């Protein structure tokens, strides 16, 4: 400790950072102390460098089978939660299951490492960009899953339209028709499912989770079968399920103060270009390139009000 070094606050730091070895991206709206935060994980259980160098587990037992998992903190409280301490199951995280089965490493009190080590499994971040209006994070999660599941593609995009909308876009492809399931764990204990939307009320925040692509998708909201003190105070899980080979899914999360209505997001879906209308803006996403563009509503020949 050097007392001659003056203290310095974080205000000059960027609001997005990619921890490249572990495959973790953290992004926030600012450094005021009242900011909204999204954290996304998509990397090897012991990091990219170690997974290529070790043939035995060097000490990754506390890792989780949670590639593609994200959490959301806003308005002073958790809205989408982590699982905390407990047995290692992908189902406890906000990511994908295939036929009820998760990723390398699940099924024990500690991360079961050998499968991931043998496969040199390297899920990875492919995009981590920040602008004043929105941030774009994407991860290729495919290698986190055992090849026997037949999963050939799972790419997740998070589009954080600041300060209060998060779009979760998933591109899933399997070799054969499979039971695919995307899980979301709201932090609130007060929730309601109506139509294609889930509303969860926290202490000070109203969260809306809207399924924008409901065709052939079954949605359930239920108490998690693996509930208990180890996974926190809110053993609730939202399950979006679809059977097939390919699934492009969009969920819009928006939030506001408890007495207010969260923003509404509308989807105009084309063959490869999807347009999301929100807050007076159009966010255009191209599935072929993985690129997103945010413009004022009605610009660029897009539909107006």
C-alpha positions in Angstrom: 0.0 0.0 0.0 1.4 3.4 -1.1 -0.4 6.3 0.7 1.1 8.7 -1.7 -1.1 7.4 -4.5 -4.3 9.4 -4.7 -7.6 7.6 -4.7 -9.6 7.7 -7.9 -13.2 6.8 -8.6 -14.4 4.7 -11.5 -16.1 7.5 -13.4 -13.4 7.6 -16.2 -13.6 3.8 -16.8 -15.5 2.5 -19.8 -19.0 1.1 -19.0 -18.4 -2.2 -20.9 -15.5 -4.6 -20.3 -14.7 -8.0 -21.8 -12.7 -10.3 -19.5 -11.3 -12.2 -22.5 -9.7 -15.2 -20.9 -12.8 -16.2 -18.9 -15.3 -15.1 -21.5 -17.2 -12.7 -19.2 -18.6 -9.3 -20.3 -19.9 -6.8 -17.9 -21.8 -3.7 -19.1 -23.5 -0.9 -17.2 -25.3 2.4 -17.8 -22.7 4.4 -15.9 -20.8 4.9 -12.6 -23.2 7.0 -10.6 -24.1 4.3 -8.0 -27.6 4.0 -9.3 -26.8 2.2 -12.6 -28.2 -0.8 -14.4 -26.0 -3.8 -15.0 -25.9 -6.8 -17.4 -23.3 -9.5 -17.0 -22.9 -12.3 -19.6 -20.7 -15.4 -19.4 -19.6 -17.5 -22.3 -16.1 -19.0 -21.9 -14.4 -22.3 -20.8 -14.9 -23.2 -17.2 -11.2 -22.5 -16.4 -10.5 -19.9 -19.1 -9.2 -20.2 -22.7 -5.5 -20.5 -21.8 -6.0 -23.2 -19.1 -8.4 -25.3 -21.2 -5.7 -25.6 -23.9 -2.9 -26.4 -21.5 -4.3 -28.9 -18.9 -5.4 -32.5 -19.4 -6.5 -32.7 -15.7 -8.6 -30.3 -13.6 -6.3 -27.7 -12.0 -9.0 -26.6 -9.6 -12.2 -25.7 -11.4 -14.6 -27.5 -9.1 -16.3 -24.2 -8.1 -17.1 -23.4 -11.8 -20.6 -23.8 -13.1 -22.0 -25.4 -16.3 -23.5 -22.0 -17.3 -22.1 -20.8 -20.6 -24.6 -18.4 -22.2 -25.9 -17.4 -18.8 -26.6 -13.8 -17.9 -27.8 -11.8 -15.0 -29.6 -8.4 -14.8 -29.4 -5.8 -12.0 -31.5 -2.6 -12.3 -33.2 0.1 -10.2 -31.2 -1.1 -7.1 -32.1 -4.8 -7.2 -31.6 -8.0 -9.0 -34.2 -8.7 -11.7 -32.7 -11.8 -13.4 -30.7 -13.8 -10.9 -27.7 -16.2 -10.6 -28.2 -19.6 -8.9 -25.8 -19.0 -6.0 -24.1 -22.0 -4.3 -25.4 -25.5 -4.8 -25.1 -28.6 -7.1 -23.9 -27.9 -10.6 -26.8 -28.0 -13.1 -27.3 -26.0 -16.3 -31.0 -26.0 -15.5 -30.4 -23.6 -12.6 -29.0 -21.0 -15.1 -30.4 -18.6 -17.7 -29.4 -20.6 -20.7 -30.3 -23.6 -23.0 -31.2 -27.3 -22.3 -31.4 -29.9 -25.0 -33.7 -32.8 -24.2 -33.6 -31.7 -20.5 -29.8 -32.0 -20.5 -27.2 -29.3 -20.1 -23.6 -28.6 -20.5 -20.3 -30.4 -19.8 -19.6 -30.4 -16.0 -23.1 -30.7 -14.6 -24.5 -33.3 -12.2 -22.4 -33.1 -9.1 -21.6 -31.0 -6.1 -18.5 -29.7 -8.0 -17.9 -29.1 -11.6 -17.2 -32.5 -13.3 -14.3 -31.3 -15.5 -13.0 -34.2 -17.5 -15.5 -34.1 -20.4 -14.8 -30.4 -21.0 -11.1 -31.0 -20.8 -11.1 -34.0 -23.2 -13.2 -32.0 -25.7 -11.1 -28.8 -25.2 -14.6 -27.1 -25.0 -14.3 -23.4 -25.7 -17.5 -21.5 -25.8 -16.5 -17.9 -26.6 -17.5 -14.3 -26.8 -17.8 -13.2 -30.4 -19.1 -9.6 -30.0 -18.7 -7.1 -27.2 -19.3 -3.5 -28.4 -20.6 -0.4 -26.7 -22.3 2.8 -27.9 -24.0 5.5 -25.9 -27.4 4.2 -27.0 -27.0 0.4 -26.8 -24.5 -2.4 -26.2 -24.2 -5.6 -28.2 -22.8 -8.8 -26.6 -22.9 -12.1 -28.3 -21.5 -15.6 -27.5 -21.1 -18.8 -29.4 -22.1 -21.3 -26.7 -22.1 -24.5 -28.8 -18.9 -26.1 -27.5 -20.2 -26.0 -24.0 -22.5 -29.0 -24.8 -21.5 -32.6 -25.3 -21.6 -33.5 -29.0 -23.9 -36.5 -28.3 -26.8 -34.0 -27.8 -26.6 -33.2 -31.5 -26.4 -29.4 -30.9 -24.6 -27.8 -33.9 -25.2 -24.1 -33.1 -26.2 -22.0 -30.1 -25.4 -18.4 -30.5 -26.9 -15.9 -28.1 -27.1 -12.1 -28.7 -27.8 -9.6 -25.9 -28.8 -6.1 -27.1 -28.9 -3.7 -24.1 -30.9 -0.6 -25.2 -30.1 1.8 -22.5 -31.3 2.3 -19.9 -34.2 -0.2 -19.5 -34.6 -2.7 -22.3 -32.7 -5.9 -22.9 -33.3 -8.1 -26.0 -32.2 -11.7 -25.8 -31.9 -13.3 -29.2 -31.1 -17.0 -29.5 -30.1 -19.0 -32.6 -30.3 -22.7 -32.0 -29.7 -25.6 -34.5 -29.7 -29.3 -33.9 -28.9 -32.3 -36.1 -32.2 -33.9 -35.4 -35.5 -32.8 -34.0 -34.9 -32.2 -30.3 -36.7 -30.8 -27.3 -35.1 -27.4 -26.8 -35.7 -25.2 -23.7 -34.6 -21.7 -22.8 -34.7 -20.9 -19.1 -35.0 -17.6 -17.3 -34.9 -17.1 -13.5 -36.5 -13.9 -12.3 -35.4 -12.7 -8.9 -38.8 -11.7 -7.7 -41.2 -13.9 -5.7 -44.2 -12.1 -7.1 -44.9 -13.0 -10.7 -47.8 -13.5 -13.2 -48.0 -15.2 -16.5 -50.4 -13.8 -19.1 -50.4 -14.6 -22.8 -46.8 -14.4 -24.0 -45.6 -12.1 -21.2 -44.4 -12.6 -17.7 -44.6 -9.8 -15.2 -42.4 -10.0 -12.0 -42.7 -7.4 -9.3 -39.7 -6.8 -7.0 -39.4 -4.4 -4.1 -39.2 -1.4 -6.3 -39.1 -2.6 -9.9 -41.6 -4.0 -12.3 -40.0 -6.4 -14.8 -41.8 -7.5 -18.0 -40.5 -10.5 -20.0 -42.2 -10.7 -23.4 -41.8 -13.7 -25.7 -41.8 -12.0 -29.2 -41.7 -15.3 -31.1 -44.5 -17.4 -29.6 -45.2 -19.6 -32.7 -44.8 -23.3 -31.7 -43.4 -22.3 -28.3 -44.8 -23.5 -25.0 -44.2 -21.2 -22.0 -44.5 -22.3 -18.4 -43.7 -20.5 -15.2 -43.3 -22.7 -12.2 -41.4 -23.3 -9.0 -38.1 -24.9 -9.8 -37.9 -28.6 -8.9 -34.4 -28.0 -7.6 -35.5 -25.2 -5.2 -34.0 -24.7 -1.8 -31.9 -22.3 0.2 -28.9 -22.9 -1.9 -30.4 -21.2 -5.0 -31.7 -18.1 -3.3 -35.0 -16.9 -2.1 -37.0 -17.1 -5.3 -37.2 -20.7 -6.7 -39.0 -19.7 -9.9 -38.2 -20.5 -13.4 -39.7 -19.3 -16.8 -39.4 -22.1 -19.4 -39.7 -21.5 -23.1 -39.9 -24.9 -24.9 -39.9 -25.9 -28.6 -39.4 -29.2 -30.4 -37.6 -29.1 -33.8 -34.2 -28.7 -35.5 -34.0 -24.9 -35.6 -35.2 -22.2 -33.3 -34.7 -18.4 -33.6 -36.2 -16.9 -30.4 -36.5 -13.4 -29.1 -37.4 -12.3 -25.6 -37.7 -8.7 -24.6 -37.0 -7.7 -21.0 -38.0 -4.2 -20.0 -38.3 -2.7 -16.5 -39.6 0.4 -14.7 -40.4 1.7 -11.2 -42.9 -0.4 -9.4 -45.8 2.0 -10.1 -45.0 2.4 -13.8 -45.4 0.3 -17.0 -42.3 -1.1 -18.6 -41.7 -0.2 -22.2 -43.4 -2.3 -24.9 -41.3 -3.9 -27.6 -42.8 -5.0 -31.0 -41.1 -7.3 -33.5 -41.4 -7.2 -37.3 -39.7 -10.4 -38.4 -38.4 -10.9 -41.9 -36.6 -13.9 -43.3 -33.2 -12.9 -42.0 -33.7 -9.3 -40.8 -35.7 -8.6 -37.7 -36.8 -5.1 -36.6 -37.6 -4.3 -33.0 -39.7 -1.2 -32.4 -39.2 0.4 -29.0 -39.0 3.8 -27.2 -39.3 5.8 -30.5 -36.5 3.8 -32.1 -36.0 0.9 -34.5 -33.3 -1.7 -33.8 -32.6 -3.8 -36.8 -30.9 -7.2 -36.4 -29.4 -9.3 -39.3 -29.2 -13.0 -38.4 -26.8 -13.6 -41.3 -24.2 -11.1 -40.2 -25.0 -10.9 -36.5 -25.0 -7.1 -36.8 -27.4 -4.7 -35.1 -28.3 -1.1 -35.9 -30.3 1.3 -33.8 -32.0 4.3 -35.5 -34.9 6.7 -34.8 -38.2 5.2 -35.6 -39.1 5.4 -39.3 -35.6 6.2 -40.5 -34.0 4.2 -43.4 -37.3 3.3 -45.1 -38.6 1.4 -42.2 -42.2 1.5 -41.1 -43.3 4.5 -39.3 -46.0 4.8 -36.5 
